Amino acid sequence: MDRVDRAAVFFHGIRCGTISRIDGRYRFAYTPEYLARSDATPLSRSLPLRAERFEADHLFPYFAGLVSEGWLLRQQSVLERIDPGDYLTLLAHNGEDLAGAVTVKPIRGQVTGAIS
């Protein structure tokens, strides 16, 4: 499968943010529309609601925790031809079948410096 560098994040079916990988760094930002909602809820304590984007050298622990582990991780990696260490691509390709209220879907196309 093709590497994913950008994915849309949904909470209870509502798009709440975008996670991206640019030049080896990870970014997550809530959408302005989600932040404007009276019922907006942070995804986790480590990702509180704010307009500024989050940046890190590795996939944020909250999102890394959504990636399959063990046997299932190996199966997905082999069957989908994804590097088992590429958590963002694994998450994006398998993110519609996660436990809980969060889903993640790949965004195709060129990634620019801005994220939506």
N, C-alpha and C positions, 0 to 999 in steps of 0.2 A: 504494500500500500504506500501511497504517497505520504511523505512527512507532512504533518500539520503544524503550522506555526501560529495559527489564530483560531480561537474557538469561542462560540457564543455560550454563555452560561444562563440557565433558566432556573427560577425558583418557583415552584408550584405552577409551572407552565408559563410564567411571565419572564421575559428577558430581563435579567438584572445586571449583566455585565459582559465583559470581554476579557479573555485571557490570551496573551500573546507571547511569542518568543522572538526577540529581535537582537541580533548580534550576540547570541548566547545568554541574554538576560531575559527574565520573565517579568511580565507586567500584568496587572489585573486592575480594571477600573469598573466601577458601577456606572450604569448608564444614567444620564441626567433624568430621563423619564422615570426610572426606577427610584432614584433618590427623591423625586418630587412626590411620590406616592405617600399617602398618609399611613399606609400599612407596610411600608418598606421595612424589611427585617434584614439585619446583617447575616451573611452566610455563616460566619463564625466569629468568635471573640477576637481571633487574630486578623480578621478582615472587617473592622467596624465600618459603618456607613460613613463615607466621606467622598467629596468630589475629587480629591487628589488621587492619582493612581498609586498603587503599591508596586514596588520594584524589588527584585531579588536575583541572586545569581543562580538560584535553583527553583524548581517548581515549588510553589507555596505548600507547606505541610497539609493544609486543608485539602487541596486538590490532589496531592500525592496520596493522601489517605483514601481517596475514592478509586484509585487504580487497583485492579485485581492483584492478588498475591499468589505465591506458590504455584500449584498445578495449573490453575486457571490463567495466571499470567503467562506461564510457559505455553499453554495451548493457544491463547490469543496471539502471542508473538509469532509462533510457528505458522498457524493457519492464516493470519493476516499479513505475514511477512513484515513485521514491525520489530525493530530493535527493542529487546526487553528493557533497555535502559531509557527509552524514549517515552517517558510517562505522559507527556502532553499528547503525542500522537495516539498512544494507547487509550488515553482518557477520551479524546475526541471521537475515536472510532467505536468506542464501546459505551459512551456516555449517555445513551438513550435508555440504557438498561441498568441504571444504578439504583441501589436501595435508597429510599428516602425521597425528599422533595426536589432534589437538584438533578438536572440533566445538562449534558454538555454536547454541543454539536459543532462539527468543524465548519470553519468559514474558509471558502476557497478564494484564491486571488492573491494579489500582491500585498504584502504587509508594508505599510509606510511607518514613519515615525509616530504618527498619531494613532490612537486606538479609540474605537467607538464603544 
